């Protein structure tokens, strides 16, 4: 009787415990680049007063350099 109970318990443990588990993760981030700004000649660059920041005036986009 003891052997039968041990065999049943062992069989139940083997049946309900997974043998192996696998996991996979995939991440994709799609950030578009800003549009290109093309200059035919080097643009005029000005220094903002009391800073180390340079700016390009008279352009549709805000362009700053530090």
Residue pairs with C-beta under 8 A, 6 or more apart in sequence:
37 59
37 61
37 63
43 56
43 59
43 63
44 56
44 57
44 58
45 54
45 55
45 56
45 65
46 54
46 55
46 56
46 57
47 53
47 54
48 54
48 55
52 66
53 64
53 65
53 66
54 64
54 65
54 66
55 62
55 63
55 64
55 65
56 63
56 64
